[in-house]
Amino acid sequence: MRFARTLDPRSAVLIGIDVNDPRRAALRFMHVFGVRYSVVADPSRTIADRYRIIGLPTTFVIDREGRIAWRLLGPRTVASLDRALVEVEG
């Protein structure tokens, strides 16, 4: 969430994908932790399967052309996400 707050919405957005949680639990989590970025529910794992997500969390950095530039497995720091974004932006 700290990373999401650092983004300029004109150049990058953060979208969460909830794969495992029932809707009510996901909404409660978002409320309790103050999640302010968009989150998409994926109860049928359509998105997870399409992107071959094998573990959570998985972070994708997608470039302006819609290509996956980075696939990051596991928890990430703000610094590591910043580095990935800077490398994609060139």
PDB file of N, CA, C and O in Angstrom:
ATOM      1  N   MET A   1       0.828  -1.185   0.000  1.00  0.00           N
ATOM      2  CA  MET A   1       0.000   0.000   0.000  1.00  0.00           C
ATOM      3  C   MET A   1       0.876   1.253   0.000  1.00  0.00           C
ATOM      4  O   MET A   1       0.513   2.278  -0.578  1.00  0.00           O
ATOM      5  N   ARG A   2       2.035   1.156   0.658  1.00  0.00           N
ATOM      6  CA  ARG A   2       2.956   2.302   0.619  1.00  0.00           C
ATOM      7  C   ARG A   2       3.400   2.566  -0.811  1.00  0.00           C
ATOM      8  O   ARG A   2       3.501   3.717  -1.237  1.00  0.00           O
ATOM      9  N   PHE A   3       3.663   1.493  -1.549  1.00  0.00           N
ATOM     10  CA  PHE A   3       4.074   1.643  -2.940  1.00  0.00           C
ATOM     11  C   PHE A   3       2.964   2.291  -3.758  1.00  0.00           C
ATOM     12  O   PHE A   3       3.234   3.185  -4.560  1.00  0.00           O
ATOM     13  N   ALA A   4       1.740   1.863  -3.573  1.00  0.00           N
ATOM     14  CA  ALA A   4       0.605   2.422  -4.324  1.00  0.00           C
ATOM     15  C   ALA A   4       0.509   3.928  -4.120  1.00  0.00           C
ATOM     16  O   ALA A   4       0.190   4.663  -5.054  1.00  0.00           O
ATOM     17  N   ARG A   5       0.779   4.386  -2.916  1.00  0.00           N
ATOM     18  CA  ARG A   5       0.690   5.823  -2.629  1.00  0.00           C
ATOM     19  C   ARG A   5       1.782   6.623  -3.329  1.00  0.00           C
ATOM     20  O   ARG A   5       1.643   7.833  -3.508  1.00  0.00           O
ATOM     21  N   THR A   6       2.871   5.959  -3.728  1.00  0.00           N
ATOM     22  CA  THR A   6       3.966   6.678  -4.369  1.00  0.00           C
ATOM     23  C   THR A   6       3.767   6.830  -5.880  1.00  0.00           C
ATOM     24  O   THR A   6       4.492   7.582  -6.530  1.00  0.00           O
ATOM     25  N   LEU A   7       2.798   6.123  -6.429  1.00  0.00           N
ATOM     26  CA  LEU A   7       2.631   6.109  -7.882  1.00  0.00           C
ATOM     27  C   LEU A   7       1.937   7.357  -8.413  1.00  0.00           C
ATOM     28  O   LEU A   7       0.997   7.868  -7.804  1.00  0.00           O
ATOM     29  N   ASP A   8       2.407   7.828  -9.536  1.00  0.00           N
ATOM     30  CA  ASP A   8       1.731   8.892 -10.273  1.00  0.00           C
ATOM     31  C   ASP A   8       0.723   8.196 -11.182  1.00  0.00           C
ATOM     32  O   ASP A   8       1.130   7.476 -12.093  1.00  0.00           O
ATOM     33  N   PRO A   9      -0.579   8.385 -10.965  1.00  0.00           N
ATOM     34  CA  PRO A   9      -1.591   7.653 -11.738  1.00  0.00           C
ATOM     35  C   PRO A   9      -1.557   7.941 -13.239  1.00  0.00           C
ATOM     36  O   PRO A   9      -2.197   7.238 -14.021  1.00  0.00           O
ATOM     37  N   ARG A  10      -0.814   8.968 -13.639  1.00  0.00           N
ATOM     38  CA  ARG A  10      -0.674   9.238 -15.073  1.00  0.00           C
ATOM     39  C   ARG A  10       0.336   8.313 -15.732  1.00  0.00           C
ATOM     40  O   ARG A  10       0.354   8.174 -16.955  1.00  0.00           O
ATOM     41  N   SER A  11       1.186   7.675 -14.913  1.00  0.00           N
ATOM     42  CA  SER A  11       2.215   6.823 -15.505  1.00  0.00           C
ATOM     43  C   SER A  11       2.167   5.372 -15.037  1.00  0.00           C
ATOM     44  O   SER A  11       2.742   4.501 -15.689  1.00  0.00           O
ATOM     45  N   ALA A  12       1.493   5.093 -13.921  1.00  0.00           N
ATOM     46  CA  ALA A  12       1.445   3.719 -13.417  1.00  0.00           C
ATOM     47  C   ALA A  12       0.240   3.541 -12.503  1.00  0.00           C
ATOM     48  O   ALA A  12      -0.188   4.475 -11.826  1.00  0.00           O
ATOM     49  N   VAL A  13      -0.291   2.339 -12.495  1.00  0.00           N
ATOM     50  CA  VAL A  13      -1.384   2.001 -11.582  1.00  0.00           C
ATOM     51  C   VAL A  13      -1.089   0.648 -10.942  1.00  0.00           C
ATOM     52  O   VAL A  13      -0.356  -0.178 -11.486  1.00  0.00           O
ATOM     53  N   LEU A  14      -1.670   0.458  -9.798  1.00  0.00           N
ATOM     54  CA  LEU A  14      -1.552  -0.810  -9.086  1.00  0.00           C
ATOM     55  C   LEU A  14      -2.946  -1.417  -9.039  1.00  0.00           C
ATOM     56  O   LEU A  14      -3.912  -0.755  -8.659  1.00  0.00           O
ATOM     57  N   ILE A  15      -3.040  -2.676  -9.426  1.00  0.00           N
ATOM     58  CA  ILE A  15      -4.304  -3.396  -9.365  1.00  0.00           C
ATOM     59  C   ILE A  15      -4.045  -4.701  -8.635  1.00  0.00           C
ATOM     60  O   ILE A  15      -3.166  -5.471  -9.021  1.00  0.00           O
ATOM     61  N   GLY A  16      -4.804  -4.950  -7.587  1.00  0.00           N
ATOM     62  CA  GLY A  16      -4.689  -6.202  -6.854  1.00  0.00           C
ATOM     63  C   GLY A  16      -5.647  -7.230  -7.434  1.00  0.00           C
ATOM     64  O   GLY A  16      -6.711  -6.880  -7.946  1.00  0.00           O
ATOM     65  N   ILE A  17      -5.267  -8.493  -7.353  1.00  0.00           N
ATOM     66  CA  ILE A  17      -6.123  -9.593  -7.783  1.00  0.00           C
ATOM     67  C   ILE A  17      -6.282 -10.509  -6.575  1.00  0.00           C
ATOM     68  O   ILE A  17      -5.302 -11.067  -6.080  1.00  0.00           O
ATOM     69  N   ASP A  18      -7.512 -10.661  -6.103  1.00  0.00           N
ATOM     70  CA  ASP A  18      -7.776 -11.546  -4.968  1.00  0.00           C
ATOM     71  C   ASP A  18      -8.187 -12.907  -5.515  1.00  0.00           C
ATOM     72  O   ASP A  18      -9.220 -13.048  -6.169  1.00  0.00           O
ATOM     73  N   VAL A  19      -7.353 -13.905  -5.232  1.00  0.00           N
ATOM     74  CA  VAL A  19      -7.569 -15.235  -5.792  1.00  0.00           C
ATOM     75  C   VAL A  19      -8.240 -16.177  -4.788  1.00  0.00           C
ATOM     76  O   VAL A  19      -9.061 -17.005  -5.184  1.00  0.00           O
ATOM     77  N   ASN A  20      -7.915 -16.071  -3.525  1.00  0.00           N
ATOM     78  CA  ASN A  20      -8.317 -17.098  -2.568  1.00  0.00           C
ATOM     79  C   ASN A  20      -9.453 -16.752  -1.625  1.00  0.00           C
ATOM     80  O   ASN A  20     -10.079 -17.655  -1.070  1.00  0.00           O
ATOM     81  N   ASP A  21      -9.735 -15.495  -1.429  1.00  0.00           N
ATOM     82  CA  ASP A  21     -10.637 -15.108  -0.355  1.00  0.00           C
ATOM     83  C   ASP A  21     -12.084 -14.969  -0.793  1.00  0.00           C
ATOM     84  O   ASP A  21     -12.368 -14.493  -1.892  1.00  0.00           O
ATOM     85  N   PRO A  22     -13.001 -15.392   0.081  1.00  0.00           N
ATOM     86  CA  PRO A  22     -14.413 -15.067  -0.181  1.00  0.00           C
ATOM     87  C   PRO A  22     -14.572 -13.544  -0.203  1.00  0.00           C
ATOM     88  O   PRO A  22     -13.824 -12.828   0.463  1.00  0.00           O
ATOM     89  N   ARG A  23     -15.534 -13.061  -0.959  1.00  0.00           N
ATOM     90  CA  ARG A  23     -15.730 -11.615  -1.129  1.00  0.00           C
ATOM     91  C   ARG A  23     -15.795 -10.872   0.199  1.00  0.00           C
ATOM     92  O   ARG A  23     -15.146  -9.839   0.363  1.00  0.00           O
ATOM     93  N   ARG A  24     -16.558 -11.378   1.128  1.00  0.00           N
ATOM     94  CA  ARG A  24     -16.725 -10.703   2.416  1.00  0.00           C
ATOM     95  C   ARG A  24     -15.387 -10.559   3.147  1.00  0.00           C
ATOM     96  O   ARG A  24     -15.091  -9.501   3.702  1.00  0.00           O
ATOM     97  N   ALA A  25     -14.588 -11.617   3.144  1.00  0.00           N
ATOM     98  CA  ALA A  25     -13.278 -11.577   3.805  1.00  0.00           C
ATOM     99  C   ALA A  25     -12.345 -10.592   3.100  1.00  0.00           C
ATOM    100  O   ALA A  25     -11.601  -9.863   3.756  1.00  0.00           O
ATOM    101  N   ALA A  26     -12.382 -10.569   1.788  1.00  0.00           N
ATOM    102  CA  ALA A  26     -11.529  -9.638   1.030  1.00  0.00           C
ATOM    103  C   ALA A  26     -11.911  -8.195   1.331  1.00  0.00           C
ATOM    104  O   ALA A  26     -11.041  -7.352   1.546  1.00  0.00           O
ATOM    105  N   LEU A  27     -13.192  -7.912   1.348  1.00  0.00           N
ATOM    106  CA  LEU A  27     -13.645  -6.545   1.630  1.00  0.00           C
ATOM    107  C   LEU A  27     -13.269  -6.126   3.044  1.00  0.00           C
ATOM    108  O   LEU A  27     -12.886  -4.979   3.275  1.00  0.00           O
ATOM    109  N   ARG A  28     -13.376  -7.044   3.981  1.00  0.00           N
ATOM    110  CA  ARG A  28     -12.996  -6.731   5.361  1.00  0.00           C
ATOM    111  C   ARG A  28     -11.498  -6.422   5.440  1.00  0.00           C
ATOM    112  O   ARG A  28     -11.094  -5.449   6.076  1.00  0.00           O
ATOM    113  N   PHE A  29     -10.683  -7.248   4.798  1.00  0.00           N
ATOM    114  CA  PHE A  29      -9.243  -7.019   4.777  1.00  0.00           C
ATOM    115  C   PHE A  29      -8.939  -5.639   4.210  1.00  0.00           C
ATOM    116  O   PHE A  29      -8.140  -4.894   4.779  1.00  0.00           O
ATOM    117  N   MET A  30      -9.571  -5.298   3.097  1.00  0.00           N
ATOM    118  CA  MET A  30      -9.334  -4.000   2.455  1.00  0.00           C
ATOM    119  C   MET A  30      -9.719  -2.860   3.384  1.00  0.00           C
ATOM    120  O   MET A  30      -9.021  -1.848   3.452  1.00  0.00           O
ATOM    121  N   HIS A  31     -10.816  -3.018   4.091  1.00  0.00           N
ATOM    122  CA  HIS A  31     -11.268  -1.981   5.022  1.00  0.00           C
ATOM    123  C   HIS A  31     -10.304  -1.849   6.212  1.00  0.00           C
ATOM    124  O   HIS A  31      -9.877  -0.748   6.559  1.00  0.00           O
ATOM    125  N   VAL A  32      -9.976  -2.976   6.821  1.00  0.00           N
ATOM    126  CA  VAL A  32      -9.118  -2.965   8.009  1.00  0.00           C
ATOM    127  C   VAL A  32      -7.742  -2.376   7.701  1.00  0.00           C
ATOM    128  O   VAL A  32      -7.193  -1.621   8.503  1.00  0.00           O
ATOM    129  N   PHE A  33      -7.185  -2.723   6.536  1.00  0.00           N
ATOM    130  CA  PHE A  33      -5.837  -2.283   6.205  1.00  0.00           C
ATOM    131  C   PHE A  33      -5.797  -1.048   5.314  1.00  0.00           C
ATOM    132  O   PHE A  33      -4.724  -0.635   4.876  1.00  0.00           O
ATOM    133  N   GLY A  34      -6.954  -0.457   5.042  1.00  0.00           N
ATOM    134  CA  GLY A  34      -6.993   0.794   4.299  1.00  0.00           C
ATOM    135  C   GLY A  34      -6.540   0.683   2.858  1.00  0.00           C
ATOM    136  O   GLY A  34      -5.922   1.609   2.333  1.00  0.00           O
ATOM    137  N   VAL A  35      -6.838  -0.438   2.207  1.00  0.00           N
ATOM    138  CA  VAL A  35      -6.446  -0.624   0.809  1.00  0.00           C
ATOM    139  C   VAL A  35      -7.207   0.391  -0.043  1.00  0.00           C
ATOM    140  O   VAL A  35      -8.437   0.428  -0.025  1.00  0.00           O
ATOM    141  N   ARG A  36      -6.468   1.214  -0.788  1.00  0.00           N
ATOM    142  CA  ARG A  36      -7.070   2.280  -1.589  1.00  0.00           C
ATOM    143  C   ARG A  36      -6.865   2.090  -3.090  1.00  0.00           C
ATOM    144  O   ARG A  36      -7.267   2.939  -3.885  1.00  0.00           O
ATOM    145  N   TYR A  37      -6.244   0.982  -3.479  1.00  0.00           N
ATOM    146  CA  TYR A  37      -6.084   0.710  -4.905  1.00  0.00           C
ATOM    147  C   TYR A  37      -7.152  -0.287  -5.345  1.00  0.00           C
ATOM    148  O   TYR A  37      -7.782  -0.936  -4.509  1.00  0.00           O
ATOM    149  N   SER A  38      -7.352  -0.406  -6.631  1.00  0.00           N
ATOM    150  CA  SER A  38      -8.370  -1.299  -7.166  1.00  0.00           C
ATOM    151  C   SER A  38      -7.988  -2.757  -6.937  1.00  0.00           C
ATOM    152  O   SER A  38      -6.827  -3.142  -7.076  1.00  0.00           O
ATOM    153  N   VAL A  39      -8.986  -3.554  -6.583  1.00  0.00           N
ATOM    154  CA  VAL A  39      -8.788  -4.984  -6.392  1.00  0.00           C
ATOM    155  C   VAL A  39      -9.875  -5.714  -7.173  1.00  0.00           C
ATOM    156  O   VAL A  39     -11.059  -5.394  -7.067  1.00  0.00           O
ATOM    157  N   VAL A  40      -9.449  -6.699  -7.959  1.00  0.00           N
ATOM    158  CA  VAL A  40     -10.361  -7.497  -8.768  1.00  0.00           C
ATOM    159  C   VAL A  40     -10.473  -8.878  -8.133  1.00  0.00           C
ATOM    160  O   VAL A  40      -9.460  -9.480  -7.775  1.00  0.00           O
ATOM    161  N   ALA A  41     -11.688  -9.381  -7.990  1.00  0.00           N
ATOM    162  CA  ALA A  41     -11.890 -10.733  -7.474  1.00  0.00           C
ATOM    163  C   ALA A  41     -11.714 -11.740  -8.607  1.00  0.00           C
ATOM    164  O   ALA A  41     -12.183 -11.523  -9.724  1.00  0.00           O
ATOM    165  N   ASP A  42     -11.036 -12.835  -8.305  1.00  0.00           N
ATOM    166  CA  ASP A  42     -10.796 -13.891  -9.289  1.00  0.00           C
ATOM    167  C   ASP A  42     -11.133 -15.251  -8.665  1.00  0.00           C
ATOM    168  O   ASP A  42     -10.262 -16.113  -8.554  1.00  0.00           O
ATOM    169  N   PRO A  43     -12.396 -15.446  -8.259  1.00  0.00           N
ATOM    170  CA  PRO A  43     -12.748 -16.692  -7.566  1.00  0.00           C
ATOM    171  C   PRO A  43     -12.609 -17.939  -8.437  1.00  0.00           C
ATOM    172  O   PRO A  43     -12.383 -19.027  -7.907  1.00  0.00           O
ATOM    173  N   SER A  44     -12.735 -17.812  -9.730  1.00  0.00           N
ATOM    174  CA  SER A  44     -12.601 -18.973 -10.616  1.00  0.00           C
ATOM    175  C   SER A  44     -11.153 -19.181 -11.063  1.00  0.00           C
ATOM    176  O   SER A  44     -10.864 -20.122 -11.802  1.00  0.00           O
ATOM    177  N   ARG A  45     -10.247 -18.315 -10.624  1.00  0.00           N
ATOM    178  CA  ARG A  45      -8.820 -18.369 -10.946  1.00  0.00           C
ATOM    179  C   ARG A  45      -8.541 -18.186 -12.437  1.00  0.00           C
ATOM    180  O   ARG A  45      -7.514 -18.649 -12.934  1.00  0.00           O
ATOM    181  N   THR A  46      -9.427 -17.527 -13.141  1.00  0.00           N
ATOM    182  CA  THR A  46      -9.230 -17.275 -14.567  1.00  0.00           C
ATOM    183  C   THR A  46      -7.969 -16.454 -14.804  1.00  0.00           C
ATOM    184  O   THR A  46      -7.139 -16.806 -15.643  1.00  0.00           O
ATOM    185  N   ILE A  47      -7.832 -15.366 -14.067  1.00  0.00           N
ATOM    186  CA  ILE A  47      -6.655 -14.504 -14.205  1.00  0.00           C
ATOM    187  C   ILE A  47      -5.408 -15.223 -13.701  1.00  0.00           C
ATOM    188  O   ILE A  47      -4.360 -15.190 -14.346  1.00  0.00           O
ATOM    189  N   ALA A  48      -5.527 -15.867 -12.556  1.00  0.00           N
ATOM    190  CA  ALA A  48      -4.384 -16.588 -11.989  1.00  0.00           C
ATOM    191  C   ALA A  48      -3.872 -17.656 -12.948  1.00  0.00           C
ATOM    192  O   ALA A  48      -2.663 -17.816 -13.116  1.00  0.00           O
ATOM    193  N   ASP A  49      -4.774 -18.375 -13.566  1.00  0.00           N
ATOM    194  CA  ASP A  49      -4.360 -19.416 -14.514  1.00  0.00           C
ATOM    195  C   ASP A  49      -3.754 -18.808 -15.777  1.00  0.00           C
ATOM    196  O   ASP A  49      -2.757 -19.313 -16.293  1.00  0.00           O
ATOM    197  N   ARG A  50      -4.340 -17.750 -16.264  1.00  0.00           N
ATOM    198  CA  ARG A  50      -3.826 -17.122 -17.483  1.00  0.00           C
ATOM    199  C   ARG A  50      -2.395 -16.612 -17.302  1.00  0.00           C
ATOM    200  O   ARG A  50      -1.572 -16.703 -18.213  1.00  0.00           O
ATOM    201  N   TYR A  51      -2.112 -16.073 -16.111  1.00  0.00           N
ATOM    202  CA  TYR A  51      -0.783 -15.543 -15.841  1.00  0.00           C
ATOM    203  C   TYR A  51       0.121 -16.561 -15.140  1.00  0.00           C
ATOM    204  O   TYR A  51       1.229 -16.229 -14.717  1.00  0.00           O
ATOM    205  N   ARG A  52      -0.352 -17.776 -15.024  1.00  0.00           N
ATOM    206  CA  ARG A  52       0.417 -18.888 -14.435  1.00  0.00           C
ATOM    207  C   ARG A  52       0.944 -18.551 -13.039  1.00  0.00           C
ATOM    208  O   ARG A  52       2.127 -18.725 -12.745  1.00  0.00           O
ATOM    209  N   ILE A  53       0.047 -18.069 -12.197  1.00  0.00           N
ATOM    210  CA  ILE A  53       0.430 -17.738 -10.826  1.00  0.00           C
ATOM    211  C   ILE A  53       0.545 -19.037 -10.039  1.00  0.00           C
ATOM    212  O   ILE A  53      -0.422 -19.790  -9.919  1.00  0.00           O
ATOM    213  N   ILE A  54       1.737 -19.290  -9.505  1.00  0.00           N
ATOM    214  CA  ILE A  54       1.971 -20.531  -8.774  1.00  0.00           C
ATOM    215  C   ILE A  54       2.106 -20.305  -7.268  1.00  0.00           C
ATOM    216  O   ILE A  54       2.095 -21.264  -6.496  1.00  0.00           O
ATOM    217  N   GLY A  55       2.231 -19.080  -6.854  1.00  0.00           N
ATOM    218  CA  GLY A  55       2.345 -18.752  -5.441  1.00  0.00           C
ATOM    219  C   GLY A  55       1.927 -17.319  -5.200  1.00  0.00           C
ATOM    220  O   GLY A  55       1.939 -16.490  -6.110  1.00  0.00           O
ATOM    221  N   LEU A  56       1.558 -17.037  -3.967  1.00  0.00           N
ATOM    222  CA  LEU A  56       1.115 -15.692  -3.613  1.00  0.00           C
ATOM    223  C   LEU A  56       2.025 -15.131  -2.532  1.00  0.00           C
ATOM    224  O   LEU A  56       2.452 -15.878  -1.651  1.00  0.00           O
ATOM    225  N   PRO A  57       2.324 -13.879  -2.569  1.00  0.00           N
ATOM    226  CA  PRO A  57       1.950 -12.950  -3.634  1.00  0.00           C
ATOM    227  C   PRO A  57       2.865 -13.069  -4.854  1.00  0.00           C
ATOM    228  O   PRO A  57       4.034 -13.438  -4.743  1.00  0.00           O
ATOM    229  N   THR A  58       2.320 -12.757  -5.982  1.00  0.00           N
ATOM    230  CA  THR A  58       3.064 -12.633  -7.227  1.00  0.00           C
ATOM    231  C   THR A  58       2.777 -11.245  -7.776  1.00  0.00           C
ATOM    232  O   THR A  58       1.619 -10.830  -7.841  1.00  0.00           O
ATOM    233  N   THR A  59       3.812 -10.529  -8.167  1.00  0.00           N
ATOM    234  CA  THR A  59       3.668  -9.178  -8.692  1.00  0.00           C
ATOM    235  C   THR A  59       4.133  -9.151 -10.139  1.00  0.00           C
ATOM    236  O   THR A  59       5.208  -9.653 -10.467  1.00  0.00           O
ATOM    237  N   PHE A  60       3.318  -8.566 -10.993  1.00  0.00           N
ATOM    238  CA  PHE A  60       3.684  -8.380 -12.385  1.00  0.00           C
ATOM    239  C   PHE A  60       3.837  -6.900 -12.659  1.00  0.00           C
ATOM    240  O   PHE A  60       3.018  -6.090 -12.225  1.00  0.00           O
ATOM    241  N   VAL A  61       4.884  -6.549 -13.376  1.00  0.00           N
ATOM    242  CA  VAL A  61       5.040  -5.191 -13.883  1.00  0.00           C
ATOM    243  C   VAL A  61       4.833  -5.311 -15.379  1.00  0.00           C
ATOM    244  O   VAL A  61       5.580  -6.002 -16.072  1.00  0.00           O
ATOM    245  N   ILE A  62       3.819  -4.635 -15.864  1.00  0.00           N
ATOM    246  CA  ILE A  62       3.441  -4.714 -17.270  1.00  0.00           C
ATOM    247  C   ILE A  62       3.792  -3.388 -17.934  1.00  0.00           C
ATOM    248  O   ILE A  62       3.429  -2.321 -17.438  1.00  0.00           O
ATOM    249  N   ASP A  63       4.499  -3.462 -19.057  1.00  0.00           N
ATOM    250  CA  ASP A  63       4.959  -2.246 -19.714  1.00  0.00           C
ATOM    251  C   ASP A  63       3.837  -1.568 -20.496  1.00  0.00           C
ATOM    252  O   ASP A  63       2.717  -2.075 -20.561  1.00  0.00           O
ATOM    253  N   ARG A  64       4.144  -0.438 -21.075  1.00  0.00           N
ATOM    254  CA  ARG A  64       3.146   0.356 -21.807  1.00  0.00           C
ATOM    255  C   ARG A  64       2.580  -0.377 -23.020  1.00  0.00           C
ATOM    256  O   ARG A  64       1.505  -0.033 -23.512  1.00  0.00           O
ATOM    257  N   GLU A  65       3.297  -1.378 -23.497  1.00  0.00           N
ATOM    258  CA  GLU A  65       2.835  -2.168 -24.646  1.00  0.00           C
ATOM    259  C   GLU A  65       1.984  -3.360 -24.218  1.00  0.00           C
ATOM    260  O   GLU A  65       1.521  -4.131 -25.058  1.00  0.00           O
ATOM    261  N   GLY A  66       1.780  -3.508 -22.912  1.00  0.00           N
ATOM    262  CA  GLY A  66       0.972  -4.610 -22.396  1.00  0.00           C
ATOM    263  C   GLY A  66       1.739  -5.907 -22.198  1.00  0.00           C
ATOM    264  O   GLY A  66       1.136  -6.959 -21.989  1.00  0.00           O
ATOM    265  N   ARG A  67       3.069  -5.840 -22.263  1.00  0.00           N
ATOM    266  CA  ARG A  67       3.902  -7.026 -22.078  1.00  0.00           C
ATOM    267  C   ARG A  67       4.362  -7.139 -20.630  1.00  0.00           C
ATOM    268  O   ARG A  67       4.599  -6.131 -19.963  1.00  0.00           O
ATOM    269  N   ILE A  68       4.484  -8.356 -20.157  1.00  0.00           N
ATOM    270  CA  ILE A  68       5.009  -8.575 -18.813  1.00  0.00           C
ATOM    271  C   ILE A  68       6.505  -8.297 -18.842  1.00  0.00           C
ATOM    272  O   ILE A  68       7.264  -8.992 -19.517  1.00  0.00           O
ATOM    273  N   ALA A  69       6.917  -7.278 -18.109  1.00  0.00           N
ATOM    274  CA  ALA A  69       8.326  -6.905 -18.053  1.00  0.00           C
ATOM    275  C   ALA A  69       9.017  -7.568 -16.859  1.00  0.00           C
ATOM    276  O   ALA A  69      10.195  -7.918 -16.939  1.00  0.00           O
ATOM    277  N   TRP A  70       8.295  -7.740 -15.765  1.00  0.00           N
ATOM    278  CA  TRP A  70       8.828  -8.357 -14.558  1.00  0.00           C
ATOM    279  C   TRP A  70       7.765  -9.248 -13.943  1.00  0.00           C
ATOM    280  O   TRP A  70       6.580  -8.913 -13.935  1.00  0.00           O
ATOM    281  N   ARG A  71       8.200 -10.378 -13.434  1.00  0.00           N
ATOM    282  CA  ARG A  71       7.358 -11.264 -12.633  1.00  0.00           C
ATOM    283  C   ARG A  71       8.119 -11.485 -11.341  1.00  0.00           C
ATOM    284  O   ARG A  71       9.184 -12.103 -11.335  1.00  0.00           O
ATOM    285  N   LEU A  72       7.573 -10.981 -10.255  1.00  0.00           N
ATOM    286  CA  LEU A  72       8.252 -11.006  -8.963  1.00  0.00           C
ATOM    287  C   LEU A  72       7.482 -11.917  -8.014  1.00  0.00           C
ATOM    288  O   LEU A  72       6.309 -11.672  -7.735  1.00  0.00           O
ATOM    289  N   LEU A  73       8.125 -12.950  -7.524  1.00  0.00           N
ATOM    290  CA  LEU A  73       7.482 -13.898  -6.612  1.00  0.00           C
ATOM    291  C   LEU A  73       7.791 -13.543  -5.171  1.00  0.00           C
ATOM    292  O   LEU A  73       8.915 -13.168  -4.836  1.00  0.00           O
ATOM    293  N   GLY A  74       6.783 -13.667  -4.324  1.00  0.00           N
ATOM    294  CA  GLY A  74       6.960 -13.431  -2.901  1.00  0.00           C
ATOM    295  C   GLY A  74       6.759 -11.979  -2.517  1.00  0.00           C
ATOM    296  O   GLY A  74       6.559 -11.116  -3.372  1.00  0.00           O
ATOM    297  N   PRO A  75       6.815 -11.719  -1.212  1.00  0.00           N
ATOM    298  CA  PRO A  75       6.641 -10.348  -0.721  1.00  0.00           C
ATOM    299  C   PRO A  75       7.726  -9.429  -1.278  1.00  0.00           C
ATOM    300  O   PRO A  75       8.853  -9.860  -1.522  1.00  0.00           O
ATOM    301  N   ARG A  76       7.377  -8.173  -1.474  1.00  0.00           N
ATOM    302  CA  ARG A  76       8.287  -7.181  -2.042  1.00  0.00           C
ATOM    303  C   ARG A  76       8.353  -5.962  -1.152  1.00  0.00           C
ATOM    304  O   ARG A  76       7.394  -5.632  -0.454  1.00  0.00           O
ATOM    305  N   THR A  77       9.491  -5.297  -1.183  1.00  0.00           N
ATOM    306  CA  THR A  77       9.630  -4.022  -0.492  1.00  0.00           C
ATOM    307  C   THR A  77       9.273  -2.902  -1.469  1.00  0.00           C
ATOM    308  O   THR A  77       9.235  -3.111  -2.682  1.00  0.00           O
ATOM    309  N   VAL A  78       9.017  -1.736  -0.937  1.00  0.00           N
ATOM    310  CA  VAL A  78       8.763  -0.572  -1.787  1.00  0.00           C
ATOM    311  C   VAL A  78       9.969  -0.327  -2.683  1.00  0.00           C
ATOM    312  O   VAL A  78       9.812  -0.001  -3.859  1.00  0.00           O
ATOM    313  N   ALA A  79      11.165  -0.481  -2.139  1.00  0.00           N
ATOM    314  CA  ALA A  79      12.388  -0.245  -2.919  1.00  0.00           C
ATOM    315  C   ALA A  79      12.494  -1.210  -4.099  1.00  0.00           C
ATOM    316  O   ALA A  79      12.863  -0.797  -5.198  1.00  0.00           O
ATOM    317  N   SER A  80      12.176  -2.484  -3.887  1.00  0.00           N
ATOM    318  CA  SER A  80      12.283  -3.446  -4.991  1.00  0.00           C
ATOM    319  C   SER A  80      11.239  -3.168  -6.063  1.00  0.00           C
ATOM    320  O   SER A  80      11.510  -3.347  -7.251  1.00  0.00           O
ATOM    321  N   LEU A  81      10.060  -2.738  -5.662  1.00  0.00           N
ATOM    322  CA  LEU A  81       9.027  -2.387  -6.640  1.00  0.00           C
ATOM    323  C   LEU A  81       9.400  -1.123  -7.389  1.00  0.00           C
ATOM    324  O   LEU A  81       9.166  -1.021  -8.594  1.00  0.00           O
ATOM    325  N   ASP A  82       9.970  -0.170  -6.696  1.00  0.00           N
ATOM    326  CA  ASP A  82      10.447   1.059  -7.354  1.00  0.00           C
ATOM    327  C   ASP A  82      11.499   0.738  -8.411  1.00  0.00           C
ATOM    328  O   ASP A  82      11.447   1.271  -9.520  1.00  0.00           O
ATOM    329  N   ARG A  83      12.454  -0.131  -8.075  1.00  0.00           N
ATOM    330  CA  ARG A  83      13.513  -0.510  -9.026  1.00  0.00           C
ATOM    331  C   ARG A  83      12.922  -1.145 -10.270  1.00  0.00           C
ATOM    332  O   ARG A  83      13.317  -0.805 -11.385  1.00  0.00           O
ATOM    333  N   ALA A  84      11.976  -2.070 -10.094  1.00  0.00           N
ATOM    334  CA  ALA A  84      11.353  -2.734 -11.241  1.00  0.00           C
ATOM    335  C   ALA A  84      10.633  -1.719 -12.119  1.00  0.00           C
ATOM    336  O   ALA A  84      10.722  -1.779 -13.345  1.00  0.00           O
ATOM    337  N   LEU A  85       9.929  -0.795 -11.499  1.00  0.00           N
ATOM    338  CA  LEU A  85       9.189   0.211 -12.264  1.00  0.00           C
ATOM    339  C   LEU A  85      10.130   1.134 -13.022  1.00  0.00           C
ATOM    340  O   LEU A  85       9.874   1.463 -14.180  1.00  0.00           O
ATOM    341  N   VAL A  86      11.205   1.552 -12.389  1.00  0.00           N
ATOM    342  CA  VAL A  86      12.182   2.436 -13.039  1.00  0.00           C
ATOM    343  C   VAL A  86      12.798   1.739 -14.242  1.00  0.00           C
ATOM    344  O   VAL A  86      12.975   2.361 -15.290  1.00  0.00           O
ATOM    345  N   GLU A  87      13.124   0.471 -14.111  1.00  0.00           N
ATOM    346  CA  GLU A  87      13.727  -0.258 -15.223  1.00  0.00           C
ATOM    347  C   GLU A  87      12.757  -0.389 -16.398  1.00  0.00           C
ATOM    348  O   GLU A  87      13.175  -0.337 -17.554  1.00  0.00           O
ATOM    349  N   VAL A  88      11.474  -0.558 -16.109  1.00  0.00           N
ATOM    350  CA  VAL A  88      10.470  -0.684 -17.175  1.00  0.00           C
ATOM    351  C   VAL A  88      10.259   0.664 -17.857  1.00  0.00           C
ATOM    352  O   VAL A  88      10.118   0.731 -19.078  1.00  0.00           O
ATOM    353  N   GLU A  89      10.237   1.734 -17.071  1.00  0.00           N
ATOM    354  CA  GLU A  89      10.014   3.072 -17.638  1.00  0.00           C
ATOM    355  C   GLU A  89      11.218   3.538 -18.452  1.00  0.00           C
ATOM    356  O   GLU A  89      11.108   4.418 -19.305  1.00  0.00           O
ATOM    357  N   GLY A  90      12.376   2.926 -18.170  1.00  0.00           N
ATOM    358  CA  GLY A  90      13.573   3.267 -18.928  1.00  0.00           C
ATOM    359  C   GLY A  90      14.132   4.550 -18.497  1.00  0.00           C
ATOM    360  O   GLY A  90      15.147   4.992 -19.034  1.00  0.00           O
TER     361      GLY A  90
END
